[in-house]
């Protein structure tokens, strides 16, 4: 499983019993965008992840653990600077 797929799987789990369209409405995004993220064909922005954490009421300590892992993945590709500025 790639990092994109694991992020998508996490979001799908957090969505729980909400339909894709219901979740997209709560997240203020198009349902096709959310679907692409959940299936791993698209990587979400950090801004979107922060919004999802708020909507899904993810505890702050879990957000911090996820942020650490998220940043590590971007460091591997030399893309971390743009994301460091907007951490939690």
Phi and psi restraints in degrees (range 20) as a CNS / XPLOR table:
assign (resid 1 and name C) (resid 2 and name N)
       (resid 2 and name CA) (resid 2 and name C) 1.0 -81.4 20.0 2
assign (resid 2 and name N) (resid 2 and name CA)
       (resid 2 and name C) (resid 3 and name N) 1.0 169.3 20.0 2
assign (resid 2 and name C) (resid 3 and name N)
       (resid 3 and name CA) (resid 3 and name C) 1.0 -63.6 20.0 2
assign (resid 3 and name N) (resid 3 and name CA)
       (resid 3 and name C) (resid 4 and name N) 1.0 -35.3 20.0 2
assign (resid 3 and name C) (resid 4 and name N)
       (resid 4 and name CA) (resid 4 and name C) 1.0 -63.9 20.0 2
assign (resid 4 and name N) (resid 4 and name CA)
       (resid 4 and name C) (resid 5 and name N) 1.0 -43.6 20.0 2
assign (resid 4 and name C) (resid 5 and name N)
       (resid 5 and name CA) (resid 5 and name C) 1.0 -66.0 20.0 2
assign (resid 5 and name N) (resid 5 and name CA)
       (resid 5 and name C) (resid 6 and name N) 1.0 -39.8 20.0 2
assign (resid 5 and name C) (resid 6 and name N)
       (resid 6 and name CA) (resid 6 and name C) 1.0 -68.1 20.0 2
assign (resid 6 and name N) (resid 6 and name CA)
       (resid 6 and name C) (resid 7 and name N) 1.0 -35.3 20.0 2
assign (resid 6 and name C) (resid 7 and name N)
       (resid 7 and name CA) (resid 7 and name C) 1.0 -66.0 20.0 2
assign (resid 7 and name N) (resid 7 and name CA)
       (resid 7 and name C) (resid 8 and name N) 1.0 -43.2 20.0 2
assign (resid 7 and name C) (resid 8 and name N)
       (resid 8 and name CA) (resid 8 and name C) 1.0 -62.7 20.0 2
assign (resid 8 and name N) (resid 8 and name CA)
       (resid 8 and name C) (resid 9 and name N) 1.0 -40.9 20.0 2
assign (resid 8 and name C) (resid 9 and name N)
       (resid 9 and name CA) (resid 9 and name C) 1.0 -64.7 20.0 2
assign (resid 9 and name N) (resid 9 and name CA)
       (resid 9 and name C) (resid 10 and name N) 1.0 -38.5 20.0 2
assign (resid 9 and name C) (resid 10 and name N)
       (resid 10 and name CA) (resid 10 and name C) 1.0 -61.3 20.0 2
assign (resid 10 and name N) (resid 10 and name CA)
       (resid 10 and name C) (resid 11 and name N) 1.0 -47.6 20.0 2
assign (resid 10 and name C) (resid 11 and name N)
       (resid 11 and name CA) (resid 11 and name C) 1.0 -62.8 20.0 2
assign (resid 11 and name N) (resid 11 and name CA)
       (resid 11 and name C) (resid 12 and name N) 1.0 -37.9 20.0 2
assign (resid 11 and name C) (resid 12 and name N)
       (resid 12 and name CA) (resid 12 and name C) 1.0 -64.4 20.0 2
assign (resid 12 and name N) (resid 12 and name CA)
       (resid 12 and name C) (resid 13 and name N) 1.0 -40.6 20.0 2
assign (resid 12 and name C) (resid 13 and name N)
       (resid 13 and name CA) (resid 13 and name C) 1.0 -65.0 20.0 2
assign (resid 13 and name N) (resid 13 and name CA)
       (resid 13 and name C) (resid 14 and name N) 1.0 -43.3 20.0 2
assign (resid 13 and name C) (resid 14 and name N)
       (resid 14 and name CA) (resid 14 and name C) 1.0 -64.7 20.0 2
assign (resid 14 and name N) (resid 14 and name CA)
       (resid 14 and name C) (resid 15 and name N) 1.0 -30.4 20.0 2
assign (resid 14 and name C) (resid 15 and name N)
       (resid 15 and name CA) (resid 15 and name C) 1.0 -63.8 20.0 2
assign (resid 15 and name N) (resid 15 and name CA)
       (resid 15 and name C) (resid 16 and name N) 1.0 -28.7 20.0 2
assign (resid 15 and name C) (resid 16 and name N)
       (resid 16 and name CA) (resid 16 and name C) 1.0 53.3 20.0 2
assign (resid 16 and name N) (resid 16 and name CA)
       (resid 16 and name C) (resid 17 and name N) 1.0 -118.5 20.0 2
assign (resid 16 and name C) (resid 17 and name N)
       (resid 17 and name CA) (resid 17 and name C) 1.0 -89.4 20.0 2
assign (resid 17 and name N) (resid 17 and name CA)
       (resid 17 and name C) (resid 18 and name N) 1.0 -0.2 20.0 2
assign (resid 17 and name C) (resid 18 and name N)
       (resid 18 and name CA) (resid 18 and name C) 1.0 -72.2 20.0 2
assign (resid 18 and name N) (resid 18 and name CA)
       (resid 18 and name C) (resid 19 and name N) 1.0 142.6 20.0 2
assign (resid 18 and name C) (resid 19 and name N)
       (resid 19 and name CA) (resid 19 and name C) 1.0 -72.2 20.0 2
assign (resid 19 and name N) (resid 19 and name CA)
       (resid 19 and name C) (resid 20 and name N) 1.0 164.7 20.0 2
assign (resid 19 and name C) (resid 20 and name N)
       (resid 20 and name CA) (resid 20 and name C) 1.0 -58.5 20.0 2
assign (resid 20 and name N) (resid 20 and name CA)
       (resid 20 and name C) (resid 21 and name N) 1.0 -43.5 20.0 2
assign (resid 20 and name C) (resid 21 and name N)
       (resid 21 and name CA) (resid 21 and name C) 1.0 -67.6 20.0 2
assign (resid 21 and name N) (resid 21 and name CA)
       (resid 21 and name C) (resid 22 and name N) 1.0 -38.8 20.0 2
assign (resid 21 and name C) (resid 22 and name N)
       (resid 22 and name CA) (resid 22 and name C) 1.0 -63.8 20.0 2
assign (resid 22 and name N) (resid 22 and name CA)
       (resid 22 and name C) (resid 23 and name N) 1.0 -45.1 20.0 2
assign (resid 22 and name C) (resid 23 and name N)
       (resid 23 and name CA) (resid 23 and name C) 1.0 -64.2 20.0 2
assign (resid 23 and name N) (resid 23 and name CA)
       (resid 23 and name C) (resid 24 and name N) 1.0 -43.3 20.0 2
assign (resid 23 and name C) (resid 24 and name N)
       (resid 24 and name CA) (resid 24 and name C) 1.0 -60.5 20.0 2
assign (resid 24 and name N) (resid 24 and name CA)
       (resid 24 and name C) (resid 25 and name N) 1.0 -39.5 20.0 2
assign (resid 24 and name C) (resid 25 and name N)
       (resid 25 and name CA) (resid 25 and name C) 1.0 -63.3 20.0 2
assign (resid 25 and name N) (resid 25 and name CA)
       (resid 25 and name C) (resid 26 and name N) 1.0 -45.1 20.0 2
assign (resid 25 and name C) (resid 26 and name N)
       (resid 26 and name CA) (resid 26 and name C) 1.0 -64.2 20.0 2
assign (resid 26 and name N) (resid 26 and name CA)
       (resid 26 and name C) (resid 27 and name N) 1.0 -34.1 20.0 2
assign (resid 26 and name C) (resid 27 and name N)
       (resid 27 and name CA) (resid 27 and name C) 1.0 -86.2 20.0 2
assign (resid 27 and name N) (resid 27 and name CA)
       (resid 27 and name C) (resid 28 and name N) 1.0 -2.4 20.0 2
assign (resid 27 and name C) (resid 28 and name N)
       (resid 28 and name CA) (resid 28 and name C) 1.0 58.1 20.0 2
assign (resid 28 and name N) (resid 28 and name CA)
       (resid 28 and name C) (resid 29 and name N) 1.0 49.8 20.0 2
assign (resid 28 and name C) (resid 29 and name N)
       (resid 29 and name CA) (resid 29 and name C) 1.0 -143.7 20.0 2
assign (resid 29 and name N) (resid 29 and name CA)
       (resid 29 and name C) (resid 30 and name N) 1.0 168.0 20.0 2
assign (resid 29 and name C) (resid 30 and name N)
       (resid 30 and name CA) (resid 30 and name C) 1.0 -74.5 20.0 2
assign (resid 30 and name N) (resid 30 and name CA)
       (resid 30 and name C) (resid 31 and name N) 1.0 142.6 20.0 2
assign (resid 30 and name C) (resid 31 and name N)
       (resid 31 and name CA) (resid 31 and name C) 1.0 -63.8 20.0 2
assign (resid 31 and name N) (resid 31 and name CA)
       (resid 31 and name C) (resid 32 and name N) 1.0 -27.5 20.0 2
assign (resid 31 and name C) (resid 32 and name N)
       (resid 32 and name CA) (resid 32 and name C) 1.0 -70.5 20.0 2
assign (resid 32 and name N) (resid 32 and name CA)
       (resid 32 and name C) (resid 33 and name N) 1.0 -34.8 20.0 2
assign (resid 32 and name C) (resid 33 and name N)
       (resid 33 and name CA) (resid 33 and name C) 1.0 -63.3 20.0 2
assign (resid 33 and name N) (resid 33 and name CA)
       (resid 33 and name C) (resid 34 and name N) 1.0 -47.9 20.0 2
assign (resid 33 and name C) (resid 34 and name N)
       (resid 34 and name CA) (resid 34 and name C) 1.0 -61.9 20.0 2
assign (resid 34 and name N) (resid 34 and name CA)
       (resid 34 and name C) (resid 35 and name N) 1.0 -40.4 20.0 2
assign (resid 34 and name C) (resid 35 and name N)
       (resid 35 and name CA) (resid 35 and name C) 1.0 -61.2 20.0 2
assign (resid 35 and name N) (resid 35 and name CA)
       (resid 35 and name C) (resid 36 and name N) 1.0 -43.6 20.0 2
assign (resid 35 and name C) (resid 36 and name N)
       (resid 36 and name CA) (resid 36 and name C) 1.0 -63.2 20.0 2
assign (resid 36 and name N) (resid 36 and name CA)
       (resid 36 and name C) (resid 37 and name N) 1.0 -37.2 20.0 2
assign (resid 36 and name C) (resid 37 and name N)
       (resid 37 and name CA) (resid 37 and name C) 1.0 -68.3 20.0 2
assign (resid 37 and name N) (resid 37 and name CA)
       (resid 37 and name C) (resid 38 and name N) 1.0 -46.9 20.0 2
assign (resid 37 and name C) (resid 38 and name N)
       (resid 38 and name CA) (resid 38 and name C) 1.0 -64.1 20.0 2
assign (resid 38 and name N) (resid 38 and name CA)
       (resid 38 and name C) (resid 39 and name N) 1.0 -31.6 20.0 2
assign (resid 38 and name C) (resid 39 and name N)
       (resid 39 and name CA) (resid 39 and name C) 1.0 -87.4 20.0 2
assign (resid 39 and name N) (resid 39 and name CA)
       (resid 39 and name C) (resid 40 and name N) 1.0 -6.6 20.0 2
assign (resid 39 and name C) (resid 40 and name N)
       (resid 40 and name CA) (resid 40 and name C) 1.0 87.3 20.0 2
assign (resid 40 and name N) (resid 40 and name CA)
       (resid 40 and name C) (resid 41 and name N) 1.0 7.8 20.0 2
assign (resid 40 and name C) (resid 41 and name N)
       (resid 41 and name CA) (resid 41 and name C) 1.0 -87.0 20.0 2
assign (resid 41 and name N) (resid 41 and name CA)
       (resid 41 and name C) (resid 42 and name N) 1.0 -6.7 20.0 2
assign (resid 41 and name C) (resid 42 and name N)
       (resid 42 and name CA) (resid 42 and name C) 1.0 -144.9 20.0 2
assign (resid 42 and name N) (resid 42 and name CA)
       (resid 42 and name C) (resid 43 and name N) 1.0 144.0 20.0 2
assign (resid 42 and name C) (resid 43 and name N)
       (resid 43 and name CA) (resid 43 and name C) 1.0 -96.3 20.0 2
assign (resid 43 and name N) (resid 43 and name CA)
       (resid 43 and name C) (resid 44 and name N) 1.0 132.9 20.0 2
assign (resid 43 and name C) (resid 44 and name N)
       (resid 44 and name CA) (resid 44 and name C) 1.0 -76.6 20.0 2
assign (resid 44 and name N) (resid 44 and name CA)
       (resid 44 and name C) (resid 45 and name N) 1.0 155.0 20.0 2
assign (resid 44 and name C) (resid 45 and name N)
       (resid 45 and name CA) (resid 45 and name C) 1.0 -76.1 20.0 2
assign (resid 45 and name N) (resid 45 and name CA)
       (resid 45 and name C) (resid 46 and name N) 1.0 160.8 20.0 2
assign (resid 45 and name C) (resid 46 and name N)
       (resid 46 and name CA) (resid 46 and name C) 1.0 -64.7 20.0 2
assign (resid 46 and name N) (resid 46 and name CA)
       (resid 46 and name C) (resid 47 and name N) 1.0 -36.3 20.0 2
assign (resid 46 and name C) (resid 47 and name N)
       (resid 47 and name CA) (resid 47 and name C) 1.0 -59.5 20.0 2
assign (resid 47 and name N) (resid 47 and name CA)
       (resid 47 and name C) (resid 48 and name N) 1.0 -43.1 20.0 2
assign (resid 47 and name C) (resid 48 and name N)
       (resid 48 and name CA) (resid 48 and name C) 1.0 -64.7 20.0 2
assign (resid 48 and name N) (resid 48 and name CA)
       (resid 48 and name C) (resid 49 and name N) 1.0 -42.9 20.0 2
assign (resid 48 and name C) (resid 49 and name N)
       (resid 49 and name CA) (resid 49 and name C) 1.0 -61.6 20.0 2
assign (resid 49 and name N) (resid 49 and name CA)
       (resid 49 and name C) (resid 50 and name N) 1.0 -41.6 20.0 2
assign (resid 49 and name C) (resid 50 and name N)
       (resid 50 and name CA) (resid 50 and name C) 1.0 -61.8 20.0 2
assign (resid 50 and name N) (resid 50 and name CA)
       (resid 50 and name C) (resid 51 and name N) 1.0 -41.1 20.0 2
assign (resid 50 and name C) (resid 51 and name N)
       (resid 51 and name CA) (resid 51 and name C) 1.0 -63.7 20.0 2
assign (resid 51 and name N) (resid 51 and name CA)
       (resid 51 and name C) (resid 52 and name N) 1.0 -42.4 20.0 2
assign (resid 51 and name C) (resid 52 and name N)
       (resid 52 and name CA) (resid 52 and name C) 1.0 -62.8 20.0 2
assign (resid 52 and name N) (resid 52 and name CA)
       (resid 52 and name C) (resid 53 and name N) 1.0 -41.9 20.0 2
assign (resid 52 and name C) (resid 53 and name N)
       (resid 53 and name CA) (resid 53 and name C) 1.0 -60.2 20.0 2
assign (resid 53 and name N) (resid 53 and name CA)
       (resid 53 and name C) (resid 54 and name N) 1.0 -39.3 20.0 2
assign (resid 53 and name C) (resid 54 and name N)
       (resid 54 and name CA) (resid 54 and name C) 1.0 -68.6 20.0 2
assign (resid 54 and name N) (resid 54 and name CA)
       (resid 54 and name C) (resid 55 and name N) 1.0 -48.6 20.0 2
assign (resid 54 and name C) (resid 55 and name N)
       (resid 55 and name CA) (resid 55 and name C) 1.0 -61.6 20.0 2
assign (resid 55 and name N) (resid 55 and name CA)
       (resid 55 and name C) (resid 56 and name N) 1.0 -42.9 20.0 2
assign (resid 55 and name C) (resid 56 and name N)
       (resid 56 and name CA) (resid 56 and name C) 1.0 -86.3 20.0 2
assign (resid 56 and name N) (resid 56 and name CA)
       (resid 56 and name C) (resid 57 and name N) 1.0 2.3 20.0 2
assign (resid 56 and name C) (resid 57 and name N)
       (resid 57 and name CA) (resid 57 and name C) 1.0 55.5 20.0 2
assign (resid 57 and name N) (resid 57 and name CA)
       (resid 57 and name C) (resid 58 and name N) 1.0 49.6 20.0 2
assign (resid 57 and name C) (resid 58 and name N)
       (resid 58 and name CA) (resid 58 and name C) 1.0 -76.7 20.0 2
assign (resid 58 and name N) (resid 58 and name CA)
       (resid 58 and name C) (resid 59 and name N) 1.0 127.7 20.0 2
assign (resid 58 and name C) (resid 59 and name N)
       (resid 59 and name CA) (resid 59 and name C) 1.0 -57.5 20.0 2
assign (resid 59 and name N) (resid 59 and name CA)
       (resid 59 and name C) (resid 60 and name N) 1.0 145.9 20.0 2
assign (resid 59 and name C) (resid 60 and name N)
       (resid 60 and name CA) (resid 60 and name C) 1.0 -55.7 20.0 2
assign (resid 60 and name N) (resid 60 and name CA)
       (resid 60 and name C) (resid 61 and name N) 1.0 -40.9 20.0 2
assign (resid 60 and name C) (resid 61 and name N)
       (resid 61 and name CA) (resid 61 and name C) 1.0 -64.0 20.0 2
assign (resid 61 and name N) (resid 61 and name CA)
       (resid 61 and name C) (resid 62 and name N) 1.0 -34.5 20.0 2
assign (resid 61 and name C) (resid 62 and name N)
       (resid 62 and name CA) (resid 62 and name C) 1.0 -70.8 20.0 2
assign (resid 62 and name N) (resid 62 and name CA)
       (resid 62 and name C) (resid 63 and name N) 1.0 -35.4 20.0 2
assign (resid 62 and name C) (resid 63 and name N)
       (resid 63 and name CA) (resid 63 and name C) 1.0 -62.7 20.0 2
assign (resid 63 and name N) (resid 63 and name CA)
       (resid 63 and name C) (resid 64 and name N) 1.0 -40.2 20.0 2
assign (resid 63 and name C) (resid 64 and name N)
       (resid 64 and name CA) (resid 64 and name C) 1.0 -65.2 20.0 2
assign (resid 64 and name N) (resid 64 and name CA)
       (resid 64 and name C) (resid 65 and name N) 1.0 -43.4 20.0 2
assign (resid 64 and name C) (resid 65 and name N)
       (resid 65 and name CA) (resid 65 and name C) 1.0 -61.6 20.0 2
assign (resid 65 and name N) (resid 65 and name CA)
       (resid 65 and name C) (resid 66 and name N) 1.0 -45.2 20.0 2
assign (resid 65 and name C) (resid 66 and name N)
       (resid 66 and name CA) (resid 66 and name C) 1.0 -64.2 20.0 2
assign (resid 66 and name N) (resid 66 and name CA)
       (resid 66 and name C) (resid 67 and name N) 1.0 -42.1 20.0 2
assign (resid 66 and name C) (resid 67 and name N)
       (resid 67 and name CA) (resid 67 and name C) 1.0 -59.9 20.0 2
assign (resid 67 and name N) (resid 67 and name CA)
       (resid 67 and name C) (resid 68 and name N) 1.0 -41.8 20.0 2
assign (resid 67 and name C) (resid 68 and name N)
       (resid 68 and name CA) (resid 68 and name C) 1.0 -59.5 20.0 2
assign (resid 68 and name N) (resid 68 and name CA)
       (resid 68 and name C) (resid 69 and name N) 1.0 -46.6 20.0 2
assign (resid 68 and name C) (resid 69 and name N)
       (resid 69 and name CA) (resid 69 and name C) 1.0 -67.0 20.0 2
assign (resid 69 and name N) (resid 69 and name CA)
       (resid 69 and name C) (resid 70 and name N) 1.0 -38.7 20.0 2
assign (resid 69 and name C) (resid 70 and name N)
       (resid 70 and name CA) (resid 70 and name C) 1.0 -62.0 20.0 2
assign (resid 70 and name N) (resid 70 and name CA)
       (resid 70 and name C) (resid 71 and name N) 1.0 -47.4 20.0 2
assign (resid 70 and name C) (resid 71 and name N)
       (resid 71 and name CA) (resid 71 and name C) 1.0 -64.0 20.0 2
assign (resid 71 and name N) (resid 71 and name CA)
       (resid 71 and name C) (resid 72 and name N) 1.0 -40.8 20.0 2
assign (resid 71 and name C) (resid 72 and name N)
       (resid 72 and name CA) (resid 72 and name C) 1.0 -57.4 20.0 2
assign (resid 72 and name N) (resid 72 and name CA)
       (resid 72 and name C) (resid 73 and name N) 1.0 -40.2 20.0 2
assign (resid 72 and name C) (resid 73 and name N)
       (resid 73 and name CA) (resid 73 and name C) 1.0 -65.9 20.0 2
assign (resid 73 and name N) (resid 73 and name CA)
       (resid 73 and name C) (resid 74 and name N) 1.0 -40.0 20.0 2
assign (resid 73 and name C) (resid 74 and name N)
       (resid 74 and name CA) (resid 74 and name C) 1.0 -72.0 20.0 2
assign (resid 74 and name N) (resid 74 and name CA)
       (resid 74 and name C) (resid 75 and name N) 1.0 -32.2 20.0 2
assign (resid 74 and name C) (resid 75 and name N)
       (resid 75 and name CA) (resid 75 and name C) 1.0 -61.2 20.0 2
assign (resid 75 and name N) (resid 75 and name CA)
       (resid 75 and name C) (resid 76 and name N) 1.0 -34.8 20.0 2
assign (resid 75 and name C) (resid 76 and name N)
       (resid 76 and name CA) (resid 76 and name C) 1.0 -62.0 20.0 2
assign (resid 76 and name N) (resid 76 and name CA)
       (resid 76 and name C) (resid 77 and name N) 1.0 -25.4 20.0 2
assign (resid 76 and name C) (resid 77 and name N)
       (resid 77 and name CA) (resid 77 and name C) 1.0 -106.5 20.0 2
assign (resid 77 and name N) (resid 77 and name CA)
       (resid 77 and name C) (resid 78 and name N) 1.0 7.1 20.0 2
assign (resid 77 and name C) (resid 78 and name N)
       (resid 78 and name CA) (resid 78 and name C) 1.0 68.6 20.0 2
assign (resid 78 and name N) (resid 78 and name CA)
       (resid 78 and name C) (resid 79 and name N) 1.0 27.3 20.0 2
assign (resid 78 and name C) (resid 79 and name N)
       (resid 79 and name CA) (resid 79 and name C) 1.0 -115.5 20.0 2
assign (resid 79 and name N) (resid 79 and name CA)
       (resid 79 and name C) (resid 80 and name N) 1.0 22.3 20.0 2
assign (resid 79 and name C) (resid 80 and name N)
       (resid 80 and name CA) (resid 80 and name C) 1.0 -80.9 20.0 2
assign (resid 80 and name N) (resid 80 and name CA)
       (resid 80 and name C) (resid 81 and name N) 1.0 -30.3 20.0 2
assign (resid 80 and name C) (resid 81 and name N)
       (resid 81 and name CA) (resid 81 and name C) 1.0 -55.7 20.0 2
assign (resid 81 and name N) (resid 81 and name CA)
       (resid 81 and name C) (resid 82 and name N) 1.0 -44.8 20.0 2
assign (resid 81 and name C) (resid 82 and name N)
       (resid 82 and name CA) (resid 82 and name C) 1.0 -64.3 20.0 2
assign (resid 82 and name N) (resid 82 and name CA)
       (resid 82 and name C) (resid 83 and name N) 1.0 -25.3 20.0 2
assign (resid 82 and name C) (resid 83 and name N)
       (resid 83 and name CA) (resid 83 and name C) 1.0 -91.7 20.0 2
assign (resid 83 and name N) (resid 83 and name CA)
       (resid 83 and name C) (resid 84 and name N) 1.0 -28.8 20.0 2
assign (resid 83 and name C) (resid 84 and name N)
       (resid 84 and name CA) (resid 84 and name C) 1.0 -61.4 20.0 2
assign (resid 84 and name N) (resid 84 and name CA)
       (resid 84 and name C) (resid 85 and name N) 1.0 -33.3 20.0 2
assign (resid 84 and name C) (resid 85 and name N)
       (resid 85 and name CA) (resid 85 and name C) 1.0 -68.5 20.0 2
assign (resid 85 and name N) (resid 85 and name CA)
       (resid 85 and name C) (resid 86 and name N) 1.0 -22.4 20.0 2
assign (resid 85 and name C) (resid 86 and name N)
       (resid 86 and name CA) (resid 86 and name C) 1.0 -113.6 20.0 2
assign (resid 86 and name N) (resid 86 and name CA)
       (resid 86 and name C) (resid 87 and name N) 1.0 20.3 20.0 2
assign (resid 86 and name C) (resid 87 and name N)
       (resid 87 and name CA) (resid 87 and name C) 1.0 -61.8 20.0 2
assign (resid 87 and name N) (resid 87 and name CA)
       (resid 87 and name C) (resid 88 and name N) 1.0 143.3 20.0 2
